Amino acid sequence: MALSHVMNVISNAGIVGAGTGSGGGGGGSNLDSQTVTVGTASAATGGSGEPTGTTTRRGYSGIYAFGSVSDGTSNLYSGAAFSEIQYSWDTYYPISAVTLRIVGNGLANSGWTTLTIGTTAYQRSSASYSATYAGQNITTWYWYSGSDNTGAANPFAATGQTTTCVFT
């Protein structure tokens, strides 16, 4: 078994943080770690003369009521609850995104550098940040992509399995 595969298995089990370079990432720099029991939700899009597709969401969402998250509270934001850690894509429109939502308006867009979902790293500085979500008490980070309408870039495991999400 290749060392990189062993490191991915160990990282996904939450034993050490995902990293790059020789030696991997080590667990000492983790600011928070959440284990997502992966759920999936799908809904038809289009209608009223618009092209029809399906939006699929995978991971955890308290808003759309699928999946679950280990302790569900953020060490980064004084125990604020996670509202979503999910990946979504649409089968017709080439739109996909990772969404991170944490309860609380105007949470600081600082204090962490990277969210690693499984083995895929998302830089906070590359995210679209919103201090409020749809008038609710929620802060949001989005990582958009216009190229995935099949779910091929989904960083989460299959429905019912777990994926570790690590903040560094």
MOTABEL-V822212 format. One record per residue. N is the residue number from 1. RES is the residue in one small letter. D_CENTER is the distance of its C-alpha to the mean C-alpha in Angstrom with 1 decimal. Layout:
BEGIN
N&RES&D_CENTER ; N&RES&D_CENTER
END
This chain:
BEGIN
1&m&27.6 ; 2&a&26.3 ; 3&l&25.2 ; 4&s&21.9 ; 5&h&21.1 ; 6&v&22.2 ; 7&m&20.0 ; 8&n&16.9 ; 9&v&18.1 ; 10&i&18.8 ; 11&s&15.5 ; 12&n&13.7 ; 13&a&16.2 ; 14&g&15.3 ; 15&i&18.8 ; 16&v&18.1 ; 17&g&15.5 ; 18&a&14.7 ; 19&g&17.1 ; 20&t&19.4 ; 21&g&23.1 ; 22&s&25.6 ; 23&g&24.8 ; 24&g&21.0 ; 25&g&19.0 ; 26&g&20.6 ; 27&g&19.2 ; 28&g&21.2 ; 29&s&19.0 ; 30&n&15.9 ; 31&l&15.7 ; 32&d&13.3 ; 33&s&11.9 ; 34&q&10.3 ; 35&t&10.9 ; 36&v&9.1 ; 37&t&11.9 ; 38&v&10.6 ; 39&g&12.2 ; 40&t&12.9 ; 41&a&14.7 ; 42&s&16.7 ; 43&a&19.1 ; 44&a&21.9 ; 45&t&22.0 ; 46&g&25.2 ; 47&g&28.5 ; 48&s&31.5 ; 49&g&32.4 ; 50&e&28.9 ; 51&p&27.6 ; 52&t&25.8 ; 53&g&22.4 ; 54&t&19.6 ; 55&t&16.1 ; 56&t&13.8 ; 57&r&10.5 ; 58&r&8.8 ; 59&g&6.9 ; 60&y&8.0 ; 61&s&9.9 ; 62&g&13.0 ; 63&i&14.1 ; 64&y&14.4 ; 65&a&15.2 ; 66&f&13.4 ; 67&g&12.0 ; 68&s&12.2 ; 69&v&11.0 ; 70&s&13.7 ; 71&d&15.4 ; 72&g&13.1 ; 73&t&14.5 ; 74&s&13.6 ; 75&n&16.1 ; 76&l&15.5 ; 77&y&16.7 ; 78&s&19.5 ; 79&g&18.0 ; 80&a&16.4 ; 81&a&14.4 ; 82&f&10.7 ; 83&s&10.9 ; 84&e&7.5 ; 85&i&3.9 ; 86&q&4.4 ; 87&y&5.9 ; 88&s&9.6 ; 89&w&12.8 ; 90&d&16.5 ; 91&t&19.4 ; 92&y&21.9 ; 93&y&20.4 ; 94&p&18.7 ; 95&i&15.6 ; 96&s&12.0 ; 97&a&8.9 ; 98&v&5.3 ; 99&t&5.7 ; 100&l&5.8 ; 101&r&9.1 ; 102&i&11.5 ; 103&v&15.1 ; 104&g&17.7 ; 105&n&19.2 ; 106&g&19.3 ; 107&l&17.3 ; 108&a&18.0 ; 109&n&16.2 ; 110&s&17.2 ; 111&g&17.4 ; 112&w&14.5 ; 113&t&14.2 ; 114&t&11.2 ; 115&l&7.6 ; 116&t&8.0 ; 117&i&5.9 ; 118&g&9.2 ; 119&t&11.4 ; 120&t&9.5 ; 121&a&9.7 ; 122&y&8.7 ; 123&q&11.6 ; 124&r&11.8 ; 125&s&15.1 ; 126&s&13.8 ; 127&a&11.7 ; 128&s&13.6 ; 129&y&14.2 ; 130&s&15.8 ; 131&a&17.7 ; 132&t&17.9 ; 133&y&16.5 ; 134&a&19.3 ; 135&g&21.7 ; 136&q&19.7 ; 137&n&19.2 ; 138&i&15.5 ; 139&t&14.1 ; 140&t&11.3 ; 141&w&9.6 ; 142&y&9.1 ; 143&w&9.2 ; 144&y&11.8 ; 145&s&13.6 ; 146&g&16.9 ; 147&s&17.5 ; 148&d&15.5 ; 149&n&17.2 ; 150&t&17.2 ; 151&g&13.6 ; 152&a&14.8 ; 153&a&11.9 ; 154&n&9.3 ; 155&p&7.8 ; 156&f&7.9 ; 157&a&11.5 ; 158&a&13.9 ; 159&t&14.3 ; 160&g&15.7 ; 161&q&14.6 ; 162&t&12.4 ; 163&t&9.6 ; 164&t&9.6 ; 165&c&7.1 ; 166&v&9.7 ; 167&f&10.7 ; 168&t&13.9
END
